[in-house]
Amino acid sequence: MKTETIPTNREVFFDRDHFIVSKTDLKGRITYVNRAFCAIANYSEKELIGAPHSIVRHPDMPRAVFKFMWDRILEGHEVFAYVKNMTKSGDHYWVFAHVTPSCDAAGNFLGFHSNRRTPDRRVLGETIIPLYEALRRTEAAPANAKDGLVASYRQFSDIVQSKARSYDELVFSL
Ligand SMILES: Cc1cc2nc3c(=O)[nH]c(=O)nc-3n(C[C@H](O)[C@H](O)[C@H](O)COP(=O)(O)O)c2cc1C
């Protein structure tokens, strides 16, 4: 279980030539991590295997982005997304993630896979951070979390559609 880690507001970085990799089961429980994952997140492999992937969730991440990601991968699509993650000590690191479902020959889901590299800092600063801050404000505004998610998901979809045909097209056009 994830303990209540307090964000430090300190960013940590990883090399441009490093890829942070993880795999999960169908419920998002971690089944594989590479060394780069353990090194940046500051967890041991033992602590990560079997844990829900939200173990590295940062509270600044809008819930709408994870809803979008899960909806898409469960429809069999791959997703590209900017994600702010939290280390064991509360520091954070930004990634550009490529999340894909793994299927057997009959098309049944076996699990999910994520491959992350360093994000484009200009895109982060100009677009992603302001967008995610706006979504978080929308999520926090209503009295209950469910209404907040509905409102921020609509806002997210409207913003994407105003700029591109899809979220993938948007992130690659930035
Ligand atoms: C393959 C895969 C990789 C994921 N990687 C991350 C990640 O790096 N950071 C993260 O916060 N959530 C990640 N998630 C999403 C989590 O499963 C979860 O939906 C998210 O952390 C929100 O958790 P919450 O609904 O408990 O707040 C990943 C999910 C999958 C299937």
The ligand as an SDF file (V2000), in Angstrom:
LIG
                    3D

 31 33  0  0  0  0  0  0  0  0999 V2000
    1.3680    0.1510  -17.8850 C   0  0  0  0  0  0  0  0  0  0  0  0
    0.9020    1.2330  -16.9330 C   0  0  0  0  0  0  0  0  0  0  0  0
    1.7910    2.2010  -16.4980 C   0  0  0  0  0  0  0  0  0  0  0  0
    1.3880    3.2080  -15.6230 C   0  0  0  0  0  0  0  0  0  0  0  0
    2.3070    4.1280  -15.2330 N   0  0  0  0  0  0  0  0  0  0  0  0
    1.9430    5.0760  -14.3270 C   0  0  0  0  0  0  0  0  0  0  0  0
    2.9000    6.0100  -13.8590 C   0  0  0  0  0  0  0  0  0  0  0  0
    4.0640    6.0330  -14.2660 O   0  0  0  0  0  0  0  0  0  0  0  0
    2.4840    6.9200  -12.9360 N   0  0  0  0  0  0  0  0  0  0  0  0
    1.1990    6.9440  -12.4510 C   0  0  0  0  0  0  0  0  0  0  0  0
    0.9240    7.7860  -11.6040 O   0  0  0  0  0  0  0  0  0  0  0  0
    0.2790    6.0730  -12.9040 N   0  0  0  0  0  0  0  0  0  0  0  0
    0.6210    5.1550  -13.8240 C   0  0  0  0  0  0  0  0  0  0  0  0
   -0.3150    4.2720  -14.2800 N   0  0  0  0  0  0  0  0  0  0  0  0
   -1.7310    4.4920  -13.9050 C   0  0  0  0  0  0  0  0  0  0  0  0
   -2.0830    3.8920  -12.5630 C   0  0  0  0  0  0  0  0  0  0  0  0
   -2.4650    2.5400  -12.7660 O   0  0  0  0  0  0  0  0  0  0  0  0
   -3.2680    4.6730  -11.9150 C   0  0  0  0  0  0  0  0  0  0  0  0
   -4.3620    4.6610  -12.7870 O   0  0  0  0  0  0  0  0  0  0  0  0
   -2.9110    6.1290  -11.5970 C   0  0  0  0  0  0  0  0  0  0  0  0
   -1.7160    6.2230  -10.8570 O   0  0  0  0  0  0  0  0  0  0  0  0
   -4.0330    6.8140  -10.8220 C   0  0  0  0  0  0  0  0  0  0  0  0
   -4.1980    6.1470   -9.6240 O   0  0  0  0  0  0  0  0  0  0  0  0
   -5.4550    6.4210   -8.6710 P   0  0  0  0  0  0  0  0  0  0  0  0
   -6.6760    6.2020   -9.5230 O   0  0  0  0  0  0  0  0  0  0  0  0
   -5.3060    5.4330   -7.5610 O   0  0  0  0  0  0  0  0  0  0  0  0
   -5.3520    7.8560   -8.2380 O   0  0  0  0  0  0  0  0  0  0  0  0
    0.0490    3.2510  -15.1470 C   0  0  0  0  0  0  0  0  0  0  0  0
   -0.8460    2.2610  -15.5780 C   0  0  0  0  0  0  0  0  0  0  0  0
   -0.4370    1.2740  -16.4690 C   0  0  0  0  0  0  0  0  0  0  0  0
   -1.4230    0.2290  -16.9360 C   0  0  0  0  0  0  0  0  0  0  0  0
  1  2  1  0
  2  3  1  0
  2 30  2  0
  3  4  2  0
  4  5  1  0
  4 28  1  0
  5  6  2  0
  6  7  1  0
  6 13  1  0
  7  8  2  0
  7  9  1  0
  9 10  1  0
 10 11  2  0
 10 12  1  0
 12 13  2  0
 13 14  1  0
 14 15  1  0
 14 28  1  0
 15 16  1  0
 16 17  1  0
 16 18  1  0
 18 19  1  0
 18 20  1  0
 20 21  1  0
 20 22  1  0
 22 23  1  0
 23 24  1  0
 24 25  2  0
 24 26  1  0
 24 27  1  0
 28 29  2  0
 29 30  1  0
 30 31  1  0
M  END
$$$$
